[in-house]
């Protein structure tokens, strides 16, 4: 719809209705999400034991079903969000031993689960490895390719990486996604199966976003999630110092501009000012 395009809202978000899980299962999914964020190496058996310790008389079969519903699986084997589609080409991992020493050398993308009060959505982000700067993000109620492709288009408005790294999920191995990268002359790199650390910077981003933003809020629905995430990501990029960046912000490193300069402040104001442009 033209109105959705004008305000930057995905049609799937407009027509969103809460997913069909009862209140008890939704609460279990919230707890599983928190456990997985803290211990992504836990499979369904250890998840079941943790939940039982918390007072939930739950069996393993139910834990497995809810984890599948959320798109979660222990690091070994890789999470189900990373399951390639039949016939999609899998590209080799290009970053083993590569020194990352400049912005736009490597970008990376990943998808995570975001809980809502009455359901959940999926969040994709594109990150610059060198600076940890979040170039773009999108939400969707389904794990289709379109919201990942939309985030990529918005990221490409800022620049172009030499290498684009992702997992082997069907969204990133699709011909639409890889073809767009190829059109730009970008090298494509994909994590090895079961190797979450191949994309470690995005995994760290998800822990940060969840513990500093998502778990502190109780999103009532998609618009509320978009509104709050739309405030958090500019904070993450422009205000939050990173110890791994010598206490600089991702934006200061990405743009090569000291935080105290007028130009930096103008860039920060520009990001915050576009409330409907949630891709940054």
CORTA-V732887 format. One record per backbone hydrogen bond with DSSP energy under -0.5 kcal/mol. NH is the residue of the N-H (numbers start at 1). CO is the residue of the C=O. E is the energy in kcal/mol with one decimal. If there is no record, write none. Layout:
nh & co & e
NH & CO & E
NH & CO & E
This chain:
nh & co & e
5 & 1 & -1.8
6 & 2 & -2.1
7 & 3 & -1.6
8 & 4 & -0.8
9 & 4 & -2.7
10 & 8 & -0.5
13 & 10 & -0.8
14 & 10 & -1.7
15 & 11 & -2.0
16 & 13 & -1.2
21 & 19 & -1.9
26 & 22 & -2.3
27 & 23 & -2.1
28 & 24 & -2.2
29 & 25 & -2.6
30 & 26 & -1.8
31 & 27 & -2.0
32 & 28 & -2.7
33 & 29 & -2.4
34 & 30 & -1.9
35 & 31 & -2.4
36 & 32 & -2.9
37 & 33 & -2.3
38 & 34 & -1.8
39 & 35 & -3.0
42 & 39 & -2.1
47 & 43 & -2.2
48 & 44 & -2.4
49 & 45 & -1.8
50 & 46 & -2.3
51 & 47 & -2.6
52 & 48 & -2.4
53 & 49 & -2.0
54 & 50 & -1.2
55 & 52 & -1.7
56 & 51 & -2.5
57 & 55 & -0.7
58 & 56 & -2.2
63 & 59 & -1.6
64 & 60 & -2.7
65 & 61 & -2.1
66 & 62 & -2.3
67 & 63 & -2.5
68 & 64 & -2.2
69 & 65 & -2.2
70 & 66 & -1.8
71 & 67 & -0.9
71 & 68 & -0.6
72 & 67 & -3.1
75 & 40 & -1.4
77 & 75 & -0.5
81 & 71 & -1.0
82 & 79 & -2.0
83 & 80 & -1.8
88 & 85 & -2.0
91 & 89 & -0.5
94 & 92 & -0.5
98 & 95 & -1.7
100 & 98 & -0.5
101 & 99 & -0.8
105 & 102 & -1.1
107 & 163 & -2.4
108 & 127 & -2.4
109 & 165 & -1.6
110 & 125 & -1.4
112 & 123 & -2.6
114 & 121 & -2.9
116 & 119 & -3.0
117 & 219 & -2.9
119 & 116 & -0.6
121 & 114 & -2.5
122 & 140 & -3.3
123 & 112 & -2.8
124 & 138 & -2.5
125 & 110 & -1.8
126 & 136 & -2.5
127 & 108 & -3.0
128 & 133 & -2.5
129 & 106 & -2.5
129 & 127 & -0.6
132 & 128 & -2.3
135 & 126 & -2.4
135 & 133 & -0.8
136 & 126 & -1.1
138 & 124 & -1.9
140 & 122 & -2.1
144 & 142 & -1.1
148 & 145 & -0.5
149 & 145 & -2.4
150 & 146 & -2.3
151 & 147 & -1.7
152 & 148 & -2.1
153 & 149 & -2.2
154 & 150 & -1.9
155 & 151 & -2.3
156 & 152 & -2.4
157 & 153 & -0.6
157 & 154 & -0.6
158 & 155 & -2.0
159 & 155 & -0.9
162 & 104 & -1.1
163 & 105 & -1.7
164 & 187 & -2.8
165 & 107 & -3.1
165 & 163 & -0.5
166 & 189 & -1.6
170 & 83 & -1.3
172 & 169 & -0.7
173 & 169 & -1.8
174 & 170 & -0.7
178 & 174 & -2.6
179 & 175 & -1.9
180 & 176 & -1.4
181 & 177 & -1.7
182 & 178 & -2.5
183 & 179 & -2.3
184 & 180 & -1.0
184 & 181 & -0.5
185 & 182 & -1.6
186 & 181 & -2.3
187 & 162 & -2.3
189 & 164 & -2.9
190 & 92 & -0.8
191 & 166 & -2.5
195 & 192 & -1.9
196 & 194 & -0.7
198 & 195 & -1.5
199 & 196 & -1.6
200 & 197 & -1.3
202 & 199 & -0.8
203 & 199 & -1.6
204 & 200 & -2.2
205 & 201 & -1.7
206 & 202 & -2.3
207 & 203 & -1.6
208 & 204 & -2.2
209 & 205 & -2.9
210 & 206 & -2.4
211 & 207 & -2.3
212 & 208 & -2.4
213 & 209 & -1.6
214 & 209 & -1.9
215 & 210 & -3.1
216 & 213 & -0.7
217 & 213 & -0.7
217 & 214 & -1.0
225 & 221 & -2.2
226 & 222 & -2.8
227 & 223 & -2.4
228 & 224 & -2.3
229 & 225 & -2.7
230 & 226 & -2.1
231 & 227 & -0.7
231 & 228 & -0.7
232 & 228 & -2.0
233 & 229 & -2.5
235 & 231 & -1.2
236 & 232 & -3.0
237 & 233 & -2.6
238 & 234 & -2.9
239 & 235 & -2.2
240 & 235 & -2.3
241 & 239 & -0.7
242 & 248 & -2.6
245 & 242 & -1.2
246 & 243 & -1.5
247 & 242 & -2.2
248 & 242 & -0.6
248 & 245 & -1.0
250 & 236 & -0.6
251 & 237 & -2.8
253 & 249 & -1.7
254 & 250 & -3.1
255 & 251 & -2.7
256 & 252 & -0.8
257 & 252 & -1.1
261 & 258 & -1.6
265 & 261 & -1.9
266 & 262 & -2.2
267 & 263 & -2.1
268 & 264 & -2.4
269 & 265 & -2.2
270 & 266 & -2.1
271 & 267 & -1.9
272 & 268 & -2.1
273 & 269 & -2.1
274 & 270 & -0.9
274 & 271 & -0.7
275 & 273 & -1.5
277 & 274 & -0.8
278 & 276 & -1.2
280 & 277 & -1.1
